[in-house]
Amino acid sequence: MSSYLEDYGTSEERRAKRIRLIKLGSIAFFSAVLVGIVFYALFKNRGEQQQAKAFVASLAAQDYQGAYRMWGCTDASPCRDYPFNRFMDDWGPKSTHADESSARIGLSQSCGSGVVIRIDYKNSQQPVPLWVERKTKQISYAPWPECPGRHLHLGAWLRSLFN
């Protein structure tokens, strides 16, 4: 049988180890949550941004029919309110957006069922806001330059740090 003085302090050591383990576990948990939030903010609109990049790449390659198909329009079933000749006026070689090499994806914001993606041009002061529907990845003009309401723009801020 051990005496009282032999066991003195062992419970304090166990308590200190337990507190240290709880602190490290809490730090690891909150770090993982923070990393998850950062990755979510950076990559939540990635598919829609890739669709917008593919659209710009089709225009740069002068594949106007392919770019027109990304709007959900084909020769067999043209868009009622956006015929191909009007598409060419907006995006063709004689349009104000003919220099697709200077185009880059700017701000992207989630709004309901889609994403507003801003296409910025080096020589133009006016960016072009596009709407990419999440389910179909169909492109159209955005109804607003940015989503209505107040936004933190956390993803844009994080992307600006890494670009």
N, C-alpha and C positions, 0 to 999 in steps of 0.2 A: 504494500500500500504506500502510495506516495504522499509526501507531506504537502501541506498547503504552500509552502515556499517553493517547492519544486515546480508546481504548475503555475506559479505566478507569472503573468504576462503572456501566456500562450493564447488566451482568448482575445487579448488585444491584438496580437499578431494576426490571428485568423480574421478578426474584424477589419483590420487594415488591408489585408489581402482581398477580402470581399468588397470593400469600398473601392479599391483600385480596379478590380475586375468590373464593377458596375460602371465606373467612370470610363474605362476603355471601351466597354461595350456600348455605352451611350454615344461616345465620340464616333465610333465606327458606324453606328446606326445613322446618326445625323449626317455624317459625311456621305454615306451611301445614298441617303435621301436627297442631299444637295446635288450630288453627281447625277442622279436620276432626273432631277428637275432641269439641270443644265442640258443634258442630252435630249430631253423631251422638247425643250424650247428651241434647240438647234435643229432637230430633225423631224418635228411633227408635220411640216409642210414639204418634206423632201420629195415625195412623189409628184406633187403638183409643180414644184420648182423644176424638176427634171422634165416634166411635160412642157413647161414654158421654154426651157433651154432647147428642147427638141424642136419646138416651133421656130425659135430664132435660128437654129441650125438649118432647118428646112428652108427658111427664107434666105439665109446666107448661101446655101447651095442652089438657090433659084429653083427649088422644088415647090412651086406655088400650089400645085394640085395637092401635094402631100400636106402642106400647111393648111390649105382650105379644108381638107378632110379632118384635121384636128379641131376644126370649128364644128364638126358634125355635119358637114355639107359635102356632097359629091356631085358629079355630073349627072348621075341618074336621079338623085333627089337633092337638088340645090336648095339652099335655105331661102325661104320665101322673102324674108326681109333683108337678106344679105347675099345678093347674087355674086357670081365670081368676078364680073367686071368691076363691081364696087369694091370687092376684096382686093383686086389688083390696084385700084385707085388708092386704097389705104396702105397696102403692103408691097406693092410691085416695085419695079426698078425706077419708076418715075415718081414715087411717093416721097414724102418727107422722111420716111423711115427706111430709105433704100440702103443706107450704110449699116448693115447688120453686124459688121465686124466691130463696131463701136458699142453695140448693145450689151448690156449686162443686167442680170437680175438684181433688182433693188429690194425694197421692202416687201415682205410677204406677211399677210395677216389672215388668220382663220375667221371666217364670218359664216356662221350657220352651216349650210351644206357645201360651202366652197371656200376658196382662198382667193384673196385679192393679191395679185403679184404685179409689182411695178417694174416695167422695163425702162431702164435709164439709158439714154444716149449721150455720148460725149459732146456732140455738137448741138444738141437741142436742150433748151431750158425746160421743156414740157415733157415729163415722163408719160409713158402710156400705161395706164392701169388695166390689167387683164384679169378676167375671172376664170378660174379653173374649177370646174365642178369635181367634188371629191370622188363620187362613185364612178362617173363615166370618163373623167379626165378630159372632158370637152372644154374647149377654150371659147371665150367670148369677151366682149368689152365689159369691164367692171362698171356697175351702176354708180360707184363712188370712187374717188381717188384713194380713200382709205375706208376701213370699216367704220360705220357710225358708232359713236360713243367714245368713251375714254379708254385708252389702252396703255399698258406699261411699255410696250415695245422691247420686252426682255430679250426675245430671240434676235431682233435686229441689233441690239446693243452687244450681245454676245458674239454675233457674227462679225461685227465691226472690230472686235478685239482680235479675232483670229484671221481676218482678211488682210 
